[in-house]
């Protein structure tokens, strides 16, 4: 008898969650539980359309507590973290105490950066498995890389709306242009991060945490086609160029392959298109992140968290017209250097309290 997995999707109302639900529905894959945050109407529509028995609106204190109780009392085979925000490390902690041989499929970079090595170690010590869903980290998932065996790892950036338009003055760009990615639709926060390359810094931290690679060995390149996702230079001088179609379904269905086969077919000849493989060094000094790259790769874990939270604060200030677009990096770096912190966290509550204190200081 074929095992039918119990699947939980945290963040089902977002773009990734919506895509995954639609895909599972077409493949007759049942979803056990879903969560949204504020979009009550869409969550209800998903629950009714896909006949999902368990749904939770996490912005409601009552439903949030009910979801935590749900995690404590149900065995779940695959849990997707497709949401946004560091608080999900608390859901992960509950999950890890009550499950073994399960899969945590994580696309939530704030959660990974906040959780750090503590989160990754807890996943494996509890005999569970992690599948990172960001394309860059996913692209090296099967390679069993080790810090001592590699010289360098590059992840790639698409360039966002401005990199390949060298005549644009970043002091004069409109919000509309900042939020208009040339290749795909993103949420507002991800769009801003993609436009100024902060997303690559956060993804470098993620990669270091997930695979236990020294930050000094990680950098990024620019690939406009977003087909090459990472490049690894090994100590034996073999270079791995890791690429796949820029389709998040490829990463989203990976956890399902433990239980289902033949879910997705790819164009196996696409790599023959040499334009897809074009990569270049990031060397555009218009972007203020450029001069801080070396500094940012020396940050401690708590400083990485501070960088992430200060970025979130800067985004809000920019969207509320309190700072200019090209001053986002200035705001982050000024406050990061002013409030250097090397705290060690022995629990997720320590991490959450640290973030709360930081946000309280900036009155967010």
C-alpha positions as CSV (number, residue, x, y, z in Angstrom):
1,X,0.0,0.0,0.0
2,X,1.4,3.4,-1.1
3,X,2.1,5.8,1.8
4,X,0.1,9.0,1.5
5,X,2.2,11.8,3.1
6,X,0.7,14.4,5.4
7,X,1.8,17.8,4.0
8,X,1.6,21.1,5.7
9,X,2.1,24.4,3.9
10,X,3.0,27.5,6.0
11,X,2.3,30.5,3.8
12,X,-0.2,28.9,1.4
13,X,-1.7,32.3,0.4
14,X,1.6,33.7,-1.1
15,X,2.8,33.2,-4.6
16,X,4.8,30.1,-3.9
17,X,2.1,28.5,-1.8
18,X,-0.5,29.2,-4.5
19,X,1.6,27.6,-7.1
20,X,2.3,24.6,-5.0
21,X,-1.4,24.1,-4.2
22,X,-2.4,24.3,-7.8
23,X,0.3,21.8,-8.8
24,X,-0.7,19.4,-6.1
25,X,-4.4,19.6,-7.1
26,X,-3.5,18.8,-10.7
27,X,-1.5,15.8,-9.6
28,X,-4.2,14.6,-7.1
29,X,-1.8,15.2,-4.1
30,X,-3.8,15.9,-1.0
31,X,-2.7,18.6,1.4
32,X,-3.2,18.0,5.1
33,X,-3.0,21.6,6.4
34,X,-2.4,25.2,5.3
35,X,-1.7,28.5,7.0
36,X,-2.0,32.1,5.9
37,X,-1.2,35.3,7.7
38,X,-3.8,38.0,7.0
39,X,-5.5,37.0,3.8
40,X,-8.5,35.3,5.4
41,X,-10.5,35.3,2.3
42,X,-7.9,33.6,0.1
43,X,-7.2,31.1,2.9
44,X,-10.9,30.1,3.0
45,X,-11.0,29.9,-0.8
46,X,-8.0,27.5,-0.8
47,X,-9.5,25.4,2.0
48,X,-12.8,25.0,0.2
49,X,-11.4,24.6,-3.3
50,X,-8.8,22.0,-2.4
51,X,-10.9,20.3,0.3
52,X,-8.3,20.9,3.0
53,X,-9.5,20.1,6.5
54,X,-7.0,22.0,8.6
55,X,-6.4,25.7,8.0
56,X,-5.1,28.5,10.3
57,X,-4.9,32.2,10.0
58,X,-1.7,33.0,11.9
59,X,-2.5,36.7,12.5
60,X,-5.2,35.6,14.8
61,X,-3.8,34.8,18.3
62,X,-6.4,32.0,18.8
63,X,-5.7,30.3,15.5
64,X,-1.9,30.8,16.0
65,X,-2.1,28.9,19.3
66,X,-4.3,26.3,17.7
67,X,-1.7,25.8,15.0
68,X,1.0,25.3,17.6
69,X,-1.2,22.7,19.3
70,X,-1.8,21.1,15.9
71,X,1.9,20.8,15.3
72,X,2.3,19.1,18.7
73,X,-0.3,16.5,18.1
74,X,0.1,15.5,14.4
75,X,2.8,13.6,12.6
76,X,3.6,15.5,9.4
77,X,5.8,14.1,6.6
78,X,6.6,17.4,4.8
79,X,6.3,20.9,6.2
80,X,6.8,23.8,3.8
81,X,7.9,27.2,5.1
82,X,6.9,29.5,2.2
83,X,6.1,32.4,4.5
84,X,8.1,35.5,5.4
85,X,9.6,36.4,8.7
86,X,11.9,35.1,11.5
87,X,9.0,34.0,13.8
88,X,8.6,30.7,12.0
89,X,11.6,29.3,13.8
90,X,9.2,28.8,16.7
91,X,6.9,26.7,14.6
92,X,10.0,24.7,13.4
93,X,11.1,24.1,17.0
94,X,7.7,22.6,17.9
95,X,7.7,20.5,14.7
96,X,11.2,19.2,15.4
97,X,10.2,18.0,18.9
98,X,7.4,15.9,17.5
99,X,8.6,14.5,14.2
100,X,11.3,12.3,12.9
101,X,12.3,11.3,9.3
102,X,10.3,14.3,8.1
103,X,11.2,17.0,5.6
104,X,11.4,20.7,6.3
105,X,11.3,22.5,2.9
106,X,12.3,26.1,3.6
107,X,12.0,29.2,1.3
108,X,11.9,31.6,4.2
109,X,15.4,33.2,4.3
110,X,14.6,35.3,7.4
111,X,13.8,32.1,9.3
112,X,17.1,30.5,8.3
113,X,19.2,33.6,9.1
114,X,17.5,34.0,12.4
115,X,17.8,30.3,13.3
116,X,21.4,30.0,12.1
117,X,23.4,26.9,12.8
118,X,21.2,26.2,15.8
119,X,18.2,25.6,13.5
120,X,20.2,23.5,11.0
121,X,21.8,21.4,13.8
122,X,18.4,20.8,15.5
123,X,17.0,19.6,12.2
124,X,19.6,16.9,11.8
125,X,20.0,16.0,15.4
126,X,16.3,15.4,15.6
127,X,16.7,13.0,12.6
128,X,14.8,15.2,10.2
129,X,15.8,16.5,6.8
130,X,16.2,20.0,5.3
131,X,15.6,20.9,1.7
132,X,16.4,24.6,0.9
133,X,14.0,25.9,-1.7
134,X,15.8,29.1,-2.8
135,X,17.1,28.3,-6.3
136,X,20.8,29.1,-5.4
137,X,20.9,26.9,-2.4
138,X,18.8,24.2,-4.0
139,X,21.2,24.0,-7.0
140,X,23.9,22.5,-4.8
141,X,21.7,20.3,-2.7
142,X,22.7,17.0,-4.3
143,X,26.5,17.8,-4.3
144,X,27.4,16.9,-0.7
145,X,29.7,19.9,-0.5
146,X,32.1,20.3,2.4
147,X,33.9,23.5,3.5
148,X,37.3,21.8,3.4
149,X,36.9,20.6,-0.1
150,X,36.1,23.8,-1.9
151,X,37.9,27.0,-2.8
152,X,35.0,29.1,-3.7
153,X,31.2,29.1,-4.2
154,X,29.4,31.7,-6.3
155,X,25.7,32.2,-6.3
156,X,24.1,34.2,-9.1
157,X,22.0,37.3,-9.3
158,X,19.7,38.2,-12.2
159,X,20.7,41.9,-12.0
160,X,17.3,43.2,-11.1
161,X,15.8,46.2,-12.9
162,X,19.0,48.4,-13.0
163,X,22.2,46.4,-13.4
164,X,22.1,46.1,-17.2
165,X,20.9,49.6,-17.7
166,X,24.1,51.5,-17.0
167,X,22.7,54.9,-17.9
168,X,20.3,54.9,-15.0
169,X,21.1,57.2,-12.1
170,X,20.1,55.3,-8.9
171,X,19.5,58.6,-7.1
172,X,16.6,59.3,-9.4
173,X,14.7,56.0,-9.8
174,X,11.0,55.8,-9.0
175,X,9.3,53.3,-6.7
176,X,7.6,51.8,-9.7
177,X,10.9,51.0,-11.4
178,X,12.4,49.7,-8.2
179,X,9.4,47.3,-7.8
180,X,9.4,46.2,-11.4
181,X,11.6,43.2,-11.9
182,X,12.4,42.6,-15.6
183,X,11.9,38.8,-15.4
184,X,9.3,37.9,-12.8
185,X,6.8,39.2,-10.3
186,X,8.0,39.4,-6.7
187,X,6.7,40.6,-3.4
188,X,7.5,44.2,-2.5
189,X,10.3,43.3,-0.1
190,X,12.0,40.9,-2.4
191,X,11.7,43.4,-5.3
192,X,13.6,46.0,-3.3
193,X,16.2,43.5,-2.2
194,X,16.7,42.3,-5.8
195,X,17.1,45.8,-7.1
196,X,20.0,46.8,-4.8
197,X,21.5,43.3,-4.3
198,X,20.8,43.0,-0.6
199,X,19.1,39.7,-1.4
200,X,22.5,38.3,-2.5
201,X,24.0,39.2,0.9
202,X,21.2,37.5,2.7
203,X,21.5,34.5,0.4
204,X,25.2,34.3,1.1
205,X,24.4,34.2,4.8
206,X,21.9,31.5,4.1
207,X,24.3,29.3,2.2
208,X,26.9,29.6,4.9
209,X,24.4,28.5,7.5
210,X,22.8,25.7,5.6
211,X,26.0,24.1,4.3
212,X,28.5,25.3,7.0
213,X,30.7,27.1,4.5
214,X,33.0,29.9,5.5
215,X,31.6,33.3,4.5
216,X,35.0,34.2,3.0
217,X,34.5,31.5,0.4
218,X,31.2,32.7,-0.8
219,X,30.5,35.4,-3.4
220,X,28.1,36.2,-6.2
221,X,28.1,36.7,-9.9
222,X,25.5,38.2,-12.3
223,X,23.6,36.0,-14.8
224,X,20.9,37.8,-16.6
225,X,19.1,34.6,-17.8
226,X,18.8,33.3,-14.3
227,X,19.5,29.8,-15.6
228,X,22.9,29.3,-13.8
229,X,22.2,29.4,-10.1
230,X,25.6,28.6,-8.6
231,X,29.2,27.8,-9.5
232,X,31.5,25.8,-7.3
233,X,35.3,25.8,-7.6
234,X,36.7,22.7,-5.9
235,X,40.1,22.2,-4.4
236,X,40.9,19.7,-7.1
237,X,40.2,22.5,-9.6
238,X,37.0,20.9,-11.0
239,X,34.4,23.6,-11.5
240,X,30.7,22.7,-11.1
241,X,28.2,25.0,-13.0
242,X,24.8,24.3,-11.6
243,X,21.8,25.3,-13.6
244,X,18.2,24.6,-14.2
245,X,15.1,26.3,-15.6
246,X,14.1,29.3,-13.6
247,X,10.9,27.7,-12.4
248,X,10.3,27.5,-8.7
249,X,8.1,24.4,-9.2
250,X,11.4,22.5,-9.7
251,X,12.4,23.3,-6.1
252,X,8.9,23.0,-4.7
253,X,8.3,19.5,-5.9
254,X,11.6,18.1,-4.7
255,X,10.2,17.2,-1.2
256,X,7.3,15.4,-2.9
257,X,9.6,13.1,-4.9
258,X,10.1,11.0,-1.8
259,X,6.5,9.9,-2.2
260,X,5.6,10.5,-5.9
261,X,7.4,10.0,-9.2
262,X,7.4,11.6,-12.6
263,X,6.0,14.9,-11.4
264,X,7.9,17.3,-13.7
265,X,9.6,17.1,-17.1
266,X,12.3,19.5,-18.2
267,X,13.7,20.5,-21.5
268,X,17.0,18.5,-21.4
269,X,18.6,20.4,-24.3
270,X,18.2,23.9,-22.9
271,X,21.8,24.0,-21.7
272,X,22.9,23.9,-25.3
273,X,21.8,27.5,-25.6
274,X,25.1,29.3,-24.8
275,X,23.3,32.6,-24.0
276,X,21.7,30.8,-21.0
277,X,25.2,30.2,-19.6
278,X,26.5,33.8,-19.7
279,X,27.9,35.0,-16.3
280,X,29.8,38.1,-15.3
281,X,31.4,39.5,-12.3
282,X,29.5,42.0,-10.2
283,X,31.5,45.2,-10.8
284,X,29.0,48.1,-10.9
285,X,30.0,50.7,-8.4
286,X,26.7,52.5,-8.8
287,X,25.3,50.0,-6.2
288,X,26.4,51.1,-2.7
289,X,26.5,47.4,-1.6
290,X,29.7,47.1,-3.7
291,X,32.0,48.8,-1.3
292,X,30.7,46.9,1.7
293,X,31.0,43.3,0.4
294,X,34.2,42.4,2.3
295,X,32.9,44.0,5.5
296,X,29.5,42.2,5.3
297,X,31.2,38.8,4.8
298,X,32.9,39.2,8.2
299,X,29.7,39.7,10.3
300,X,28.9,37.4,13.2
301,X,25.6,35.6,13.4
302,X,24.0,38.3,15.6
303,X,25.3,41.0,13.2
304,X,23.8,39.2,10.2
305,X,20.5,39.2,12.0
306,X,20.9,43.0,12.7
307,X,21.7,43.5,9.0
308,X,18.5,41.7,8.1
309,X,16.3,43.6,10.5
310,X,17.8,47.0,9.7
311,X,17.1,46.2,6.0
312,X,13.5,45.5,6.9
313,X,13.3,48.8,8.7
314,X,15.0,50.7,5.8
315,X,12.5,49.2,3.4
316,X,9.6,50.5,5.5
317,X,11.2,53.9,5.7
318,X,11.7,53.9,1.9
319,X,8.1,52.8,1.2
320,X,6.9,55.6,3.5
321,X,9.1,58.1,1.8
322,X,11.2,58.7,4.9
323,X,14.5,57.9,3.2
324,X,15.5,57.8,-0.5
325,X,16.0,54.6,-2.4
326,X,19.8,55.1,-2.7
327,X,20.1,55.8,1.0
328,X,18.8,52.3,2.1
329,X,22.3,50.9,2.2
330,X,23.6,54.0,4.0
331,X,21.0,53.7,6.7
332,X,21.7,50.0,7.2
333,X,25.5,50.4,7.4
334,X,25.5,53.5,9.6
335,X,23.3,51.8,12.2
336,X,25.0,48.4,11.9
337,X,28.4,49.9,12.6
338,X,27.0,52.0,15.4
339,X,25.4,49.1,17.3
340,X,27.9,46.3,16.9
341,X,26.7,43.2,18.7
342,X,28.2,39.7,19.0
343,X,25.6,38.0,21.1
344,X,25.5,34.2,21.2
345,X,22.1,32.5,21.1
346,X,21.5,29.2,22.9
347,X,17.7,29.1,22.1
348,X,15.3,30.5,19.6
349,X,13.7,32.6,22.3
350,X,17.1,34.3,22.8
351,X,17.0,35.1,19.1
352,X,13.5,36.4,19.1
353,X,14.1,38.5,22.2
354,X,17.2,40.0,20.5
355,X,15.2,40.9,17.4
356,X,12.4,42.4,19.5
357,X,14.8,44.6,21.4
358,X,16.4,45.8,18.1
359,X,13.0,46.6,16.6
360,X,11.9,48.3,19.8
361,X,15.0,50.5,19.7
362,X,14.0,51.7,16.3
363,X,10.4,52.0,17.4
364,X,9.1,49.5,14.7
